[in-house]
Amino acid sequence: MKQVYGWDHVGDGPGDFFGMTVEHLFAEVWSREGISTRDRRLLLVGLLVGQGMDDVVGLQLDAALRTGDLTPDELREIVIFLTHYAGWPRGAKLNGQVEELIARVMKS
């Protein structure tokens, strides 16, 4: 989870649903050989944009920029590419998310 998002797992109490999910998703799925973390993130961003899951897209974009998986220019290129497949309304939303993220992260 630290490699993918840049932060450590913290359990969520009794039953630890979050902990079990994290253990499976990051220890087994994200860490598999075959494609890179960057490639997995690109696939996931495309899927999330296509499904209109803007809140989760924001999390992925932030992690991609902060972990160095994607640069600001690459994020902007993703916006242009996905807009033509996901549609202009989703592309416009994604563009706003990307530009806000870049402005916020590059300030700090």
MIBA-152769 format. One record per atom (N, C-alpha, C): residue number from 1; residue in one letter; chain; atom name; x, y, z. Coordinates in steps of 0.02 Angstrom, whole numbers, plus 50000, padded with zeros to 5 digits. Atoms other than C-alpha are relative to their C-alpha. Layout:
N
[NUM "A" "A" "CA" [X Y Z]],
...
END
This chain:
108
[1 "M" "A" "N" [50041 49941 50000]],
[1 "M" "A" "CA" [50000 50000 50000]],
[1 "M" "A" "C" [50044 50063 50000]],
[2 "K" "A" "N" [49954 49942 49999]],
[2 "K" "A" "CA" [50145 50116 50036]],
[2 "K" "A" "C" [50027 50015 49931]],
[3 "Q" "A" "N" [49974 49991 50068]],
[3 "Q" "A" "CA" [50215 50088 49861]],
[3 "Q" "A" "C" [49947 50030 49953]],
[4 "V" "A" "N" [50054 49979 50045]],
[4 "V" "A" "CA" [50047 50117 49776]],
[4 "V" "A" "C" [49974 50070 50018]],
[5 "Y" "A" "N" [50031 49937 49979]],
[5 "Y" "A" "CA" [49978 50263 49880]],
[5 "Y" "A" "C" [50047 50046 50038]],
[6 "G" "A" "N" [49954 49958 49962]],
[6 "G" "A" "CA" [50127 50325 49980]],
[6 "G" "A" "C" [49982 50005 50073]],
[7 "W" "A" "N" [50017 49999 49929]],
[7 "W" "A" "CA" [50046 50290 50149]],
[7 "W" "A" "C" [49990 49929 50025]],
[8 "D" "A" "N" [50005 50065 49968]],
[8 "D" "A" "CA" [50039 50147 50272]],
[8 "D" "A" "C" [49928 49983 50017]],
[9 "H" "A" "N" [50066 50026 49981]],
[9 "H" "A" "CA" [49889 50039 50313]],
[9 "H" "A" "C" [49988 50012 50074]],
[10 "V" "A" "N" [50022 49995 49931]],
[10 "V" "A" "CA" [49795 50078 50473]],
[10 "V" "A" "C" [49933 49963 50003]],
[11 "G" "A" "N" [50061 50040 49993]],
[11 "G" "A" "CA" [49661 49953 50528]],
[11 "G" "A" "C" [49940 50042 50018]],
[12 "D" "A" "N" [50061 49962 49986]],
[12 "D" "A" "CA" [49480 50006 50548]],
[12 "D" "A" "C" [49958 49970 50055]],
[13 "G" "A" "N" [50038 50024 49942]],
[13 "G" "A" "CA" [49431 49915 50707]],
[13 "G" "A" "C" [49980 49927 49994]],
[14 "P" "A" "N" [50023 50070 49998]],
[14 "P" "A" "CA" [49335 49755 50740]],
[14 "P" "A" "C" [49985 49972 49930]],
[15 "G" "A" "N" [50011 50032 50064]],
[15 "G" "A" "CA" [49332 49635 50595]],
[15 "G" "A" "C" [50053 50019 49949]],
[16 "D" "A" "N" [49946 49975 50042]],
[16 "D" "A" "CA" [49466 49738 50509]],
[16 "D" "A" "C" [49989 49988 49925]],
[17 "F" "A" "N" [50016 50007 50071]],
[17 "F" "A" "CA" [49379 49737 50339]],
[17 "F" "A" "C" [50052 50036 49957]],
[18 "F" "A" "N" [49951 49962 50038]],
[18 "F" "A" "CA" [49498 49872 50278]],
[18 "F" "A" "C" [50067 49964 49999]],
[19 "G" "A" "N" [49936 50035 49996]],
[19 "G" "A" "CA" [49650 49776 50338]],
[19 "G" "A" "C" [50002 49938 49957]],
[20 "M" "A" "N" [50002 50060 50041]],
[20 "M" "A" "CA" [49596 49616 50254]],
[20 "M" "A" "C" [50000 50018 49925]],
[21 "T" "A" "N" [50002 49977 50069]],
[21 "T" "A" "CA" [49558 49709 50093]],
[21 "T" "A" "C" [50069 50023 49978]],
[22 "V" "A" "N" [49933 49974 50015]],
[22 "V" "A" "CA" [49726 49797 50098]],
[22 "V" "A" "C" [50049 49942 49991]],
[23 "E" "A" "N" [49954 50057 50003]],
[23 "E" "A" "CA" [49818 49635 50131]],
[23 "E" "A" "C" [49993 49963 49933]],
[24 "H" "A" "N" [50011 50036 50063]],
[24 "H" "A" "CA" [49740 49548 49981]],
[24 "H" "A" "C" [50017 50044 49939]],
[25 "L" "A" "N" [49992 49957 50059]],
[25 "L" "A" "CA" [49737 49695 49860]],
[25 "L" "A" "C" [50073 50019 49987]],
[26 "F" "A" "N" [49932 49975 50010]],
[26 "F" "A" "CA" [49913 49759 49890]],
[26 "F" "A" "C" [50053 49946 50005]],
[27 "A" "A" "N" [49950 50053 49993]],
[27 "A" "A" "CA" [50006 49603 49946]],
[27 "A" "A" "C" [49995 49949 49943]],
[28 "E" "A" "N" [50008 50051 50051]],
[28 "E" "A" "CA" [49933 49494 49809]],
[28 "E" "A" "C" [49985 50027 49930]],
[29 "V" "A" "N" [50021 49977 50066]],
[29 "V" "A" "CA" [49857 49595 49668]],
[29 "V" "A" "C" [50047 50054 49972]],
[30 "W" "A" "N" [49957 49946 50025]],
[30 "W" "A" "CA" [49958 49756 49651]],
[30 "W" "A" "C" [50073 49979 49995]],
[31 "S" "A" "N" [49929 50019 49999]],
[31 "S" "A" "CA" [50122 49666 49684]],
[31 "S" "A" "C" [50016 49943 49952]],
[32 "R" "A" "N" [49987 50054 50048]],
[32 "R" "A" "CA" [50103 49532 49550]],
[32 "R" "A" "C" [50049 50022 49946]],
[33 "E" "A" "N" [49956 49986 50056]],
[33 "E" "A" "CA" [50232 49520 49413]],
[33 "E" "A" "C" [49959 50005 49937]],
[34 "G" "A" "N" [50034 49998 50065]],
[34 "G" "A" "CA" [50185 49553 49233]],
[34 "G" "A" "C" [49990 50070 49974]],
[35 "I" "A" "N" [50005 49930 50018]],
[35 "I" "A" "CA" [50144 49737 49232]],
[35 "I" "A" "C" [50020 50043 50060]],
[36 "S" "A" "N" [49975 49956 49948]],
[36 "S" "A" "CA" [50212 49883 49330]],
[36 "S" "A" "C" [49944 50033 50040]],
[37 "T" "A" "N" [50047 49961 49960]],
[37 "T" "A" "CA" [50127 49983 49467]],
[37 "T" "A" "C" [49973 50058 49958]],
[38 "R" "A" "N" [50021 49945 50043]],
[38 "R" "A" "CA" [50121 50128 49343]],
[38 "R" "A" "C" [49948 49977 49950]],
[39 "D" "A" "N" [50048 50027 50048]],
[39 "D" "A" "CA" [50032 50020 49214]],
[39 "D" "A" "C" [49934 49984 50033]],
[40 "R" "A" "N" [50061 50016 49963]],
[40 "R" "A" "CA" [49908 49959 49343]],
[40 "R" "A" "C" [49962 50064 50015]],
[41 "R" "A" "N" [50032 49937 49984]],
[41 "R" "A" "CA" [49874 50138 49394]],
[41 "R" "A" "C" [49967 50031 49938]],
[42 "L" "A" "N" [50030 49974 50062]],
[42 "L" "A" "CA" [49845 50192 49213]],
[42 "L" "A" "C" [49936 49963 49983]],
[43 "L" "A" "N" [50060 50039 50013]],
[43 "L" "A" "CA" [49722 50050 49189]],
[43 "L" "A" "C" [49944 50019 50047]],
[44 "L" "A" "N" [50051 49983 49950]],
[44 "L" "A" "CA" [49632 50093 49350]],
[44 "L" "A" "C" [49971 50070 49989]],
[45 "V" "A" "N" [50024 49932 50013]],
[45 "V" "A" "CA" [49621 50279 49309]],
[45 "V" "A" "C" [49951 49999 49941]],
[46 "G" "A" "N" [50045 50005 50057]],
[46 "G" "A" "CA" [49544 50238 49140]],
[46 "G" "A" "C" [49934 49969 50018]],
[47 "L" "A" "N" [50061 50033 49978]],
[47 "L" "A" "CA" [49419 50120 49218]],
[47 "L" "A" "C" [49957 50046 50043]],
[48 "L" "A" "N" [50037 49956 49954]],
[48 "L" "A" "CA" [49370 50243 49355]],
[48 "L" "A" "C" [49970 50059 49964]],
[49 "V" "A" "N" [50027 49944 50039]],
[49 "V" "A" "CA" [49349 50387 49233]],
[49 "V" "A" "C" [49940 49975 49959]],
[50 "G" "A" "N" [50054 50028 50040]],
[50 "G" "A" "CA" [49243 50277 49120]],
[50 "G" "A" "C" [49937 49986 50040]],
[51 "Q" "A" "N" [50057 50014 49957]],
[51 "Q" "A" "CA" [49132 50231 49266]],
[51 "Q" "A" "C" [49975 50062 50038]],
[52 "G" "A" "N" [50021 49939 49967]],
[52 "G" "A" "CA" [49120 50410 49328]],
[52 "G" "A" "C" [50013 50001 50075]],
[53 "M" "A" "N" [49984 50004 49928]],
[53 "M" "A" "CA" [49198 50370 49497]],
[53 "M" "A" "C" [50051 50055 50018]],
[54 "D" "A" "N" [49956 49942 49993]],
[54 "D" "A" "CA" [49270 50545 49520]],
[54 "D" "A" "C" [50038 50002 50066]],
[55 "D" "A" "N" [49966 49996 49936]],
[55 "D" "A" "CA" [49311 50531 49705]],
[55 "D" "A" "C" [50059 49952 50003]],
[56 "V" "A" "N" [49945 50049 50000]],
[56 "V" "A" "CA" [49417 50374 49680]],
[56 "V" "A" "C" [50053 50020 49948]],
[57 "V" "A" "N" [49952 49975 50050]],
[57 "V" "A" "CA" [49496 50449 49523]],
[57 "V" "A" "C" [50047 50050 50033]],
[58 "G" "A" "N" [49960 49950 49965]],
[58 "G" "A" "CA" [49555 50593 49631]],
[58 "G" "A" "C" [50054 49969 50044]],
[59 "L" "A" "N" [49952 50036 49958]],
[59 "L" "A" "CA" [49639 50473 49752]],
[59 "L" "A" "C" [50056 49971 49957]],
[60 "Q" "A" "N" [49950 50030 50044]],
[60 "Q" "A" "CA" [49728 50384 49609]],
[60 "Q" "A" "C" [50045 50052 49968]],
[61 "L" "A" "N" [49960 49946 50030]],
[61 "L" "A" "CA" [49784 50546 49526]],
[61 "L" "A" "C" [50050 50028 50050]],
[62 "D" "A" "N" [49957 49974 49947]],
[62 "D" "A" "CA" [49852 50612 49690]],
[62 "D" "A" "C" [50058 49952 50014]],
[63 "A" "A" "N" [49948 50050 49987]],
[63 "A" "A" "CA" [49946 50451 49724]],
[63 "A" "A" "C" [50049 49995 49942]],
[64 "A" "A" "N" [49956 50005 50059]],
[64 "A" "A" "CA" [50014 50444 49546]],
[64 "A" "A" "C" [50050 50057 49998]],
[65 "L" "A" "N" [49956 49942 50001]],
[65 "L" "A" "CA" [50084 50619 49558]],
[65 "L" "A" "C" [50049 49999 50058]],
[66 "R" "A" "N" [49957 50000 49941]],
[66 "R" "A" "CA" [50152 50603 49735]],
[66 "R" "A" "C" [50051 49944 50001]],
[67 "T" "A" "N" [49952 50055 50001]],
[67 "T" "A" "CA" [50235 50434 49706]],
[67 "T" "A" "C" [50047 50003 49940]],
[68 "G" "A" "N" [49958 49993 50059]],
[68 "G" "A" "CA" [50311 50490 49541]],
[68 "G" "A" "C" [49982 49952 49944]],
[69 "D" "A" "N" [50022 50044 50054]],
[69 "D" "A" "CA" [50215 50362 49437]],
[69 "D" "A" "C" [49984 50040 49937]],
[70 "L" "A" "N" [50019 49958 50057]],
[70 "L" "A" "CA" [50151 50503 49327]],
[70 "L" "A" "C" [50020 50072 50014]],
[71 "T" "A" "N" [49981 49929 49995]],
[71 "T" "A" "CA" [50212 50680 49294]],
[71 "T" "A" "C" [49939 50044 49985]],
[72 "P" "A" "N" [50054 49955 50018]],
[72 "P" "A" "CA" [50101 50833 49276]],
[72 "P" "A" "C" [49984 49997 49925]],
[73 "D" "A" "N" [50012 50003 50072]],
[73 "D" "A" "CA" [50124 50826 49087]],
[73 "D" "A" "C" [49966 49935 49979]],
[74 "E" "A" "N" [50032 50064 50016]],
[74 "E" "A" "CA" [50077 50642 49082]],
[74 "E" "A" "C" [49927 50000 50023]],
[75 "L" "A" "N" [50069 49995 49977]],
[75 "L" "A" "CA" [49920 50677 49185]],
[75 "L" "A" "C" [49958 50041 49951]],
[76 "R" "A" "N" [50035 49958 50049]],
[76 "R" "A" "CA" [49871 50813 49062]],
[76 "R" "A" "C" [49988 49961 49935]],
[77 "E" "A" "N" [50008 50041 50061]],
[77 "E" "A" "CA" [49898 50693 48917]],
[77 "E" "A" "C" [49946 49947 50010]],
[78 "I" "A" "N" [50052 50048 49984]],
[78 "I" "A" "CA" [49788 50564 49002]],
[78 "I" "A" "C" [49931 50032 49993]],
[79 "V" "A" "N" [50064 49963 50007]],
[79 "V" "A" "CA" [49649 50695 49012]],
[79 "V" "A" "C" [49980 50004 49927]],
[80 "I" "A" "N" [50016 49993 50072]],
[80 "I" "A" "CA" [49659 50727 48825]],
[80 "I" "A" "C" [49979 49933 49971]],
[81 "F" "A" "N" [50014 50067 50028]],
[81 "F" "A" "CA" [49661 50542 48783]],
[81 "F" "A" "C" [49933 49974 50024]],
[82 "L" "A" "N" [50062 50029 49973]],
[82 "L" "A" "CA" [49521 50487 48900]],
[82 "L" "A" "C" [49938 50040 49981]],
[83 "T" "A" "N" [50057 49960 50019]],
[83 "T" "A" "CA" [49409 50633 48853]],
[83 "T" "A" "C" [49969 49975 49935]],
[84 "H" "A" "N" [50025 50023 50065]],
[84 "H" "A" "CA" [49394 50563 48678]],
[84 "H" "A" "C" [49965 49932 50004]],
[85 "Y" "A" "N" [50033 50064 49991]],
[85 "Y" "A" "CA" [49336 50395 48744]],
[85 "Y" "A" "C" [49945 50001 50053]],
[86 "A" "A" "N" [50048 49998 49945]],
[86 "A" "A" "CA" [49243 50437 48905]],
[86 "A" "A" "C" [49948 50055 49991]],
[87 "G" "A" "N" [50047 49946 50013]],
[87 "G" "A" "CA" [49157 50593 48838]],
[87 "G" "A" "C" [50023 50066 50030]],
[88 "W" "A" "N" [49979 49933 49979]],
[88 "W" "A" "CA" [49176 50779 48860]],
[88 "W" "A" "C" [49980 50018 50071]],
[89 "P" "A" "N" [50016 49983 49930]],
[89 "P" "A" "CA" [49081 50797 49025]],
[89 "P" "A" "C" [50048 49968 50049]],
[90 "R" "A" "N" [49953 50033 49955]],
[90 "R" "A" "CA" [49191 50668 49109]],
[90 "R" "A" "C" [50070 50026 49991]],
[91 "G" "A" "N" [49934 49971 50014]],
[91 "G" "A" "CA" [49345 50738 49024]],
[91 "G" "A" "C" [50009 50068 50032]],
[92 "A" "A" "N" [49996 49934 49969]],
[92 "A" "A" "CA" [49305 50913 49085]],
[92 "A" "A" "C" [50008 49994 50076]],
[93 "K" "A" "N" [49993 50012 49928]],
[93 "K" "A" "CA" [49283 50848 49263]],
[93 "K" "A" "C" [50070 49976 50016]],
[94 "L" "A" "N" [49932 50026 49990]],
[94 "L" "A" "CA" [49447 50752 49250]],
[94 "L" "A" "C" [50051 50055 49992]],
[95 "N" "A" "N" [49954 49944 50010]],
[95 "N" "A" "CA" [49536 50906 49182]],
[95 "N" "A" "C" [50002 50045 50061]],
[96 "G" "A" "N" [50003 49959 49940]],
[96 "G" "A" "CA" [49477 51007 49331]],
[96 "G" "A" "C" [50036 49967 50058]],
[97 "Q" "A" "N" [49966 50036 49946]],
[97 "Q" "A" "CA" [49536 50873 49451]],
[97 "Q" "A" "C" [50076 50001 49992]],
[98 "V" "A" "N" [49928 50002 50013]],
[98 "V" "A" "CA" [49706 50860 49369]],
[98 "V" "A" "C" [50032 50069 50011]],
[99 "E" "A" "N" [49971 49933 49993]],
[99 "E" "A" "CA" [49736 51048 49361]],
[99 "E" "A" "C" [50001 50023 50072]],
[100 "E" "A" "N" [50002 49982 49929]],
[100 "E" "A" "CA" [49682 51073 49542]],
[100 "E" "A" "C" [50053 49962 50038]],
[101 "L" "A" "N" [49949 50041 49967]],
[101 "L" "A" "CA" [49794 50930 49598]],
[101 "L" "A" "C" [50070 50026 49985]],
[102 "I" "A" "N" [49933 49975 50019]],
[102 "I" "A" "CA" [49945 50994 49502]],
[102 "I" "A" "C" [50015 50066 50036]],
[103 "A" "A" "N" [49990 49936 49966]],
[103 "A" "A" "CA" [49922 51169 49572]],
[103 "A" "A" "C" [50014 49990 50074]],
[104 "R" "A" "N" [49993 50012 49928]],
[104 "R" "A" "CA" [49905 51102 49750]],
[104 "R" "A" "C" [50066 49967 50016]],
[105 "V" "A" "N" [49940 50040 49984]],
[105 "V" "A" "CA" [50049 50977 49744]],
[105 "V" "A" "C" [50063 50040 49982]],
[106 "M" "A" "N" [49940 49963 50020]],
[106 "M" "A" "CA" [50170 51090 49651]],
[106 "M" "A" "C" [50015 50060 50045]],
[107 "K" "A" "N" [49990 49946 49951]],
[107 "K" "A" "CA" [50143 51228 49781]],
[107 "K" "A" "C" [50039 49976 50060]],
[108 "S" "A" "N" [49971 50024 49938]],
[108 "S" "A" "CA" [50195 51118 49926]],
[108 "S" "A" "C" [50069 49973 49992]],
END
